[in-house]
Amino acid sequence: MPIQILPPQLANQIAAGEVVERPASVVKELVENSLDAGATRIDIDIERGGAKLIRIRDNGCGINKEELSLALARHATSKIATLDDLEAIISLGFRGEALASISSVSRLTLTSRTEAQQEAWQAYAEGREMAVTVKPAAHPTGTTLEVLDLFYNTPARRKFLRTEKTEFGHIDEVVRRIALARFDVAINLTHNGKLVRQYRAVPEGGQRERRLGAICGTAFMEHALAIEWQHGDLALRGWVAEPRGSDASFAEIQYCYVNGRMMRDRLINHAIRQACEEGRGDAGQPAYVLYLEVDPHQVDVNVHPAKHEVRFHQSRLVHDFIYQGVLSVLHQQTESALPLEENGEATSPRWQPENRAAAGENHFSRPAREPEPRYSASTTSSISETRRGGGAGGGSAGGRGQGAGDWPHAAPGYQKRQGALYRQLLDTPQEEEAASAPAPASGEAALSAHSQSFGRVLAVMQNELALLERDGALTLLALPVAERWLRQAQLSPGSERLRPQPLLIPVRLQLQAPERDTLSRYQALLAETGVEFAIDARHVTLRAVPLPLRQQNLQILIPELIGYLAQQTECEASHIAHWLARHLASEQVEWSQAQAITLLASLERLCPQLVKSPPGGLLQPVDLHPAMNALKHE
């Protein structure tokens, strides 16, 4: 078959496979368009689970007559115009393909009127070329979209629709998520002529608990803790309830939003789960309704066809921020149940300075230090000084006028007391920077460390030997041996890199009873080497390891370490460091000259005694005199 351009209708139907999964997908796309148009009231009429009719009517700004034809064209949108707009999306829609895709698999009619027009106009697409016909109509200011007979011309897709009840259940869930995202918008949902949901708009400064309770239930309201956590361009607001084994429905209440966009993000869910596990000692599924506001330039929303996922440019920073915000609320001595007391005062939290969930050190739990960070930050204490129910700055970080005010505080005065810990937002430290950072030294030790050196690295030979030059003499250095000595120094007690580094995902090992007994006997000693774990009836959960072990296969290394410990009658931390240094897999498959230079710089800093008295197998002088003499006699 020759290469050819696809007909417009076929191309749109293919695109519809990504956008239109089921009737609920149509409702989501159309309601988001209404929100982008500034609507304050949206009426949703559904018949036969959406297979027969989906009608969305709003009172937004409407569409001009001249733009109605473009509205049904593919890749036509009023929300972005340049690449810069794409990199800072603040609207819910932006691709300009929803209406074209929906109209290609249904009978779609678009009726709209702007405030400046005297009459409304109606558009619909028909024919193989999907030509748009426009005619006058009667309609108030706003837009109505009617989607009839969804998938009528794609029977293969239509037969995969579920029952009417199931499809409407998905639509109901989408509407619930949207209602939680926009408290300032009135939303009415009817099915087969019967009013099923009626979410009244909450005026600015009003109580949001009525809508929250109608969607999440009274059990969630009774146990939810309010969160108000902000620093710089990051803000976290909403409610979280600790896991409750007696109420399985709690696990279903998991709503998170990023800049007003409903998300199913694994990173956010993981941060919340880890915070609940650390704060309450319960590994169950927490219930939450959380709103994360991020600088639009720091998040990529164009990574999923249905826009269900996002990608954060600084995912670890976002993870730590969410984790610490949820953990700080859970650590309050007195739970703040919804609704909050007007004059209630919560006690100080039980502060936990280290993060057990994030990969690496959590700078959100460190005291503030100078100098000022590169991020411009509005101090956290400003949150606690706002009136009860008022959001930071009186609105959302996105500035879209979504009624972001009226956020209840987790505890009056709590944020102000903890503000000093979050006054600065520091860059996430990278492992390479940590490895190359100079250690504090003083006196003769510092002078000795800087005056002694293995020499200058000239080249790397046979992938494991570094050719060094010092004072006119040449030596060969075995890089694997040097790496082993460096690791032993890093794993020895008192090393700067021996601090436990929490694992992003704890490693769970199933061990026999003798192996668990061995670990239990040496648990305190292993803690000195930065290895932290928890032992239960049949498993061992590895929670933290020192930095040199982070890139290792812990599923293999830890059982081997247990076997070594089981054979010892007496053992010290230095013995464990020596054993680990010899059994860690090399991080370098092929050594480069830059890697060799970095290794020697670290070795000279941590082990200056090796420069003075190199052990066997590390250095070998290279005698050039035979070669020089041979050249002289030629």
N, C-alpha and C positions, 0 to 999 in steps of 0.2 A: 504494500500500500504506500503510495507516495506521501511525502510530507505536505500537509495542507493546514490552512487556518480553520479552526473550529467555527461553526456557525454561532452567532451570539446566544441563541437560546440554549444550545448544548453547553456552551462555556459557562453560562450562568447556572445551569442545572448541576454541572460538576462543582461549581463553587458552593452551591446550596448544600452539597453533601458535607461541607465543613461547617457552614453556618447554621443550617436548619437540621438538627438531629431529630426533633420531635416538636409538637405544638408548643411545648414550654419554651423551646429555643426561640420561636417566633415572638412569643409574648415578651421574653427578655429583651430581644433586640428592639422591638417597637416601643416598649415602655422606656428603655434607656434613651431612645430618640426623643421621647416626650420630655424626659427630665433635662436633656441637653437643650431643649427648646424653651426651658424656663417655666414649665407647667407647674401649677400649684394644685390642680385637680386632675385625676386620671380615672376614667371609667373603663373597665375591662368587661366585655361581654363574651361569654364562651358558650358554644353549643356543641353537644356530643363530644366533650373532651377536647375540643379544638379542631377536630377533624372536619366538622361542618362549617363552623364560623369562629373567627377570632376578630373582635372589633375593639379597637383602642381609640378612645376619644380623649383629647386633652384641651386645655385652654392656654397653650403655649403661644409663642410668637407667630406661628403659621409660616407658610411658604408662599412666596410671590408667584403670580401666574407665570411669569417668564421662566421661573426655575422649576416648575412642576415636571416638565419633561426631563430635565437633568436629574431630578430627584430619583427617578426610576432607572437611570442609566448606571452602568457598572463603574465603580471607582469614582463616583461623583460625591463630593462632600463639602460642607461649608466649615468644617472643623479644623482642618489643617491645609496649609498651602505650600510649606517649605519643609526641608529636612529638619530645621531648627524646631518647627512646631511638633514634628514627630518625636523629637527627643525630650519634649517637655509637655506631654499630653495631660490636660486637665479635664477633658470631656470624656464621657463614657464610650462614645463611638468615635471612630476616626477613619475607618477603612473605606467607607462609601460603597459597600457591596451588599449590605443587608437587604435593602428594598429590592434591588435587582435580582438577588438570589431568591427571595421569597416570591416575587412576582413570576419567576420562571417555573415554579412548582405549585402555583395556586392561581386563583382568580382574584387579583389584588386591585382594590380601588382606593385611590388617595384623594381625599377632599380636604381643602385647606383654605383659610382666609387670613390675611394679615390685618392688622388694625388700620393700616393706611388704605386698604381696598374697600370699595363699596359693596362688592359681591364676592362670593366664594367661587372657586373653580375646582373641577374634579378631573382626575387623570387616571387612566388605566392603560396597561400595555396588552397588545394582542398581536397575533400573527407570528410567523417564524422569525421575522426580524425584530419582533417585540417593539413595533412602532407604538409610540405613546399618543393617545387621543385625549385632548383637553376640551372640556365643555363646561358651561356655567352650572352652578348649583347653589343651594341654600344651606348656609352653615354659619354659626357664630365664629368669632375670632378663635383660632386654634386649628387643630388638625384631627381628622378621623381617618383611620386606616381599617379597611375591611378585607380580611383574608378568607375567601370562600374555598371550600373543597380542597383542602391541603393535600398535596401529592396526587391530585386527580390525574395528572398526565405522567406520573411515574409510579405505576402500580407496584413495582418491585419494592419501592420505599413504603408505600401505603400498607402493604401486608405485614410490615414489621411493627406497625403501631400496636400498642397494647389495648386493653379494654378501656372503655370510656372513663371508668372510675380511676384507673391507674394514671391515664394521661392527665386527667384533671388534677390528680394529686400532685403531679410534677409541676403543673401550672401554679397550684396553690402554694407550693414551696418556693417557687421563684418569686411570687408576689410577696410572700412573707419576708424573704431576704431583701427585696427592694424596699418594703415598708420599714424595715429596721435601718436601712441606709439613709432614708429621707423622712425624718419625722415631720418636716414642714410641708409635706405634700399629702393631700387627701386622696385615698385610693379606694375604689369600690370594685368588687369582683362579683359578677353574677354568672351562674351556670344554668343553662336551660330556662332562663327567665327568672330564676330565684336568686335573691341577694344572699351570697355566701359569706363574704368578708366586707367589712366596712371599717376602714382605718381613717379616723378623723385626723385632720392636720393639727399638730401641736404648735401653738403660737410661740414666738420667741420669748423665752423666760418661763414657759409653761412646764407642766410636769410630764415627763416622758414615760413615767412608770406605767401609765394606763395602757399605752400601746405595747410596751415591753412585756407587761403581764399577759396581754391578750395573745401574744405570739409565743412567748416562752413558758407561760404557765406560772401559777402562784408558787409552786415548789422552788422554781428557780429564783423568783423574787425574794423568797424568804432566806435563801442561803447565798445570794449573790453579793459580792464585794465590789464596790465601785473603784475604778482605777482612774487616776488623773496623773499622767507621767509625761513630762516634756523636757526636752533639752535641745536647744538649737533648732535644726530643721526636722528633728524627730519628735513625734508626739504620739502617745498611746492613751486612749480613753475607752471607757466602756465598763463592762462588768464581767466577772469571772466567779464561778462557783466551784468549790473543791469537789472531787469525785465522791459520789454517794452510792455505795454498793446496793442499797435498798431501792434505788430508783434508777432503773435501766434507761429511762427516757432522757436522763441527763446527758448521756453520751451523744444524743441526737442534736442537742443544742450547741452547735459549734459554728458560729457565724463570725467571720473576720472580713474586714474591709480595708483596702489600701487606697488611700486618697478617694474614698467614696465608692470604689469599685469592689464588688463582692468577689471574694477570692477563695480558692481551695489550695492553700499554700502549705506544703509540708514543713518548711522551715519555721513558719509561725506556729504551727501545731506542735512541733517538736519542742520549741522553746517554752510553750505554755505547759506541756506535759512534764518536762523536766523541772520546771519551777514548782508545780504542784507536788511532784514526787519528793523534792527536797523540802518544801515548806510544810507538808503534812504527812510525809512518809507513806503516801498512797500512790501506787502506780496506775490507778484507774484513769478512765477518760474524763477529763474535766469538761465542764460546760462553760461556754463563754460567748459573749457578744463584744467584740473588740474592734476598735477603729484606729488604724495606724495611718498617720500622716507623715509623708516623706517628701523631701524635695523632688519634684517631678523629674529633674535631671538625673537623680540617683536611682531611678527604677525604670526598667524596660517592660512595658505592658504589651509589646507586640511579639510575644513568644508562644502564643497559643491560638489556634484558629477561632475558638469560642471565647477567648480572652478570660479564661478561668484561672490562669496562672500568670505570675509576673517573675521577673528576675531582678534581684537587687544587686547594684554594683558593689556594695559593701555588705555582703550577706552576713558575715560574722558579726559585724558591728550591729546590724539590725537584730540578730539573734540574741546577742548579749543584752541589748537594750530592752527587748520584750521580756526576756528571762528575769532581769533584775526588777523591772516594773511589777511583774506579777508576783515575784517572790517577796518583794517589800510589803505588798498588801497582805499576803498570806501570813507574814511574820508579825503582824500586829497582834498584841495580846488580847485585844477585844475585837471580835468580828463586827464589821460595819454592815449590818443587814439592810436591805432596801425595803421601804424607803428610809432614808437617813433621818435621824433626829435633828431638829433645827439647831439646837444648842448642844448637841452631843460632843464629847471630847474623847478621843481615843488615846490610849497609852502609847508609849514609844515602842517601836517594833524591836523584835529580837534580831539584831542585825547579823547577817552572815556575810563575811567579806569576800569569800571566794565563790566562783561560779562552778558548780558541778556539772553543768550541761554544755558549756561552750568549749570549742576547740581552742585551747590556749588561754592565756590570762585574760580575765574580764576587767577591762579598764573602767567599767561602770561601777565597780565595787571598790575602786581605789580612791583614797582622799585626793583632793585637788592639789595640783602642784604647778609651779611656774616652769617655763614661760607660758604665755597665752597660746592656746591652740590655734591652728589655722582656721578652724570652723568659727564662724560668727555665731555666738550663742546668746540667746535670751535666757537670763538666769531662771532656774527652776523655782526660786522662791516667788516669782511673779505669779505662779499658778495658785499658790496658797493664799495670795492676797486678793484674788478675785472673789466676787461675791459667790455665795453658795449657788451652784447651778450654772455659773458662768464659765465658759470655756476660756482657755488661755488666749488672751488677745481678743476675746469676744467673738471668735469665729474659727473656722477650720483653717488648717495650714494651707489648704489649697486655695482659699479665698474665693470659693464659688458661691458663697451666700447660701449654704445648705442648712442654715439654722444650727451651726455647730455650737452655739452657746447652750446654757442650761445643762452643763455636765456636773453631776453631783460629785463631791470629793470623797476619797476613800476614808479620810478622817480629818476634821478641821485641824489645821496647824501641823499636820504630819509632814506634808511636803516641805513646809518651811523649816522644820527641824532637820530634815534630811537634805536640804538644799545645798549645804556646803560640800556634800560628797559628790554632787553632780554639777558643780559650777563650771566645769570644763569638760569638753568632749575631745579626748585625745585620739590620735590616729592609732589604728590597730597595729601593734608591733609585728613585724615579719620575722620569721625564723632566721633569715639570712642576716638581718640587722642585729638580732640578738647574738648571733654567733660571732659577728665581727666587732661588736661593741667592746671597747677596752674595759677591763675590770679595774676597780679601784685598787691602787697600790700605793705604798708609801715607803720612805726611807731607803735602806740599802736594797731591799727586795725589788723596788721599782727600778732603781738604777741598774741593778744586775740584769733584770729582765730586758731592759732596753739596750744594754750594751752587748748582750750576747745574741748571736743569730747563727742559724745553720748556714746562711749564705744566700746568694741570689739564685733563683731557679732559672736555668738556661733552657731546659727542654724536658719533655716527658718521653721516656724510652720504654719500649715493649709494654706499654700500657700500665705499668706499675712501678717504674723506677724514675725518680726525678734526678736530673743531672744538675748539681749545685756547684757554684763557684764562690770561693771565699779566700781573700788574700792571695789570689793567684793560684790557689790549689783547687782541684776538682774532686768531688765526691759524688757517689751514688747513694740515694736514699730510697729505702723501700716504703712506698706510700701505704700499702696495707698495714705494715707494722706501725708506722707513724699514726695511722688512723686508730689502731687498737690502743696505743698508748694515750691518745687524746681522749678516747671514750672512757678509758679507765680513770683518767683525771676528772672527766665530767661526772662520772658516776660515784666518785669518792665522796665521803661525808664532807660537807662544807663547800661543795662546788656550787657555783652560781646557777648551773643548769639542772640541779638535783631537785628543785622544787616540783611537786606533783603538778602535772598538766592535765586537767580534766579532759576526758574523751568526749567528743561530740556524741557518739553512740557507744554506751558502755558495752564491753565484751562479756558475754555470758558463757561460762564454761561448765560443762557437766563433768564432775570429778567423782572418783570413788571415795569412800570414807577415809582410807589411809591418806590419800592425797589432801583431802580437806583438813585432816588433823595436822598434817605437816604445815600447811599454810597457816592454820590457826596458831601453831607453836611459834612460827617465825613472823607473825603479822606485824609486831612492833618493830622488828628489825627491818622488814621490807618497807615499812613506812618511812624509815630513815633514808632509804634509797629512793624515795619518791613513788613507790608502788602502793596504791591504796585499793582495797577491794572490800566487798561485803560477802559474808558466807551465810547461806540459808540451808535448808534441809538437804538439798541434792545438788545445788549449783553454787558457783562462785561468780560474782559479778565484778569485773575489773572496772573501776571507775576512773583511775588516774594513773599515769606513768610519767617518769621524767622525760624531758625533751629528747634525749638520744634514743629512746625506745618508741617514739611516736610513729616512726615509719616502718617498724618491724611487724612481722606476722605474729601477733600476740597469741593466736590460737595454737601456734607451734612452740613459741619461745617459753611461755609460762609453764606448760607441762614439763618441758625439759628442765626448767629451773627448779620445779618441785622435785623432780628426780634427783637433782644434784643436792638439794637441801636434805632430802630423806637419807642420804648416805653420810651426812655430817653429824659428828657427835657434838662439836662446838663450831660455831660460825660467827663471823663478825661482818659488819657492813663492807669492810674493805675486801673480804673474800668474795662477797656477792658481786662487788664492782669488778673484781678481777675476772670472775667467771663470765659475767655479762659481756665484758669487753672482748673476750675471746670467742663468744658465741653469737654476737650480733652480726647480721648480714651486712656487707658493705653497701653503703648508699650509692657508691659510684661504680658503674659497670665499666666505663671507660674514663680514665682520668685525663683532664685537660690541664694546660699550664696554669690557667686561672684558678682551678680547683686545688691544684697542688700548692699554689701561693697562699690561698686562704687556709688550707690545712696547716701549713708550717707556721703561719702567723698565729693561729690559735694555739698550736703546740708550744711555740716559744713563749707565749704569754702564760699558759697554764702550767707548763713543765719546763721552767728554765734550767733545772738541773740536768735535763737530757742533753742540753747544748754543751754543758761542761763535761759530762761523763756519759756519752751515748752508750746504750746497752748493745749487746751483740745482736746482729741481725738487722739493725736500723741503718747504720752508715758504713760505707766501704770506700776508702780512698782510691782514687784512680791515678795510677802512676803513668805519667806521660813521657818519662825520660827515655825509655826504649824507642818510642816512636820519634822523639826529638833527635836522639842520637842517630837513628837510621836516616833521618832526613839530612843530617849534617854530613854524613859520609857519602851521600850520593853525589 
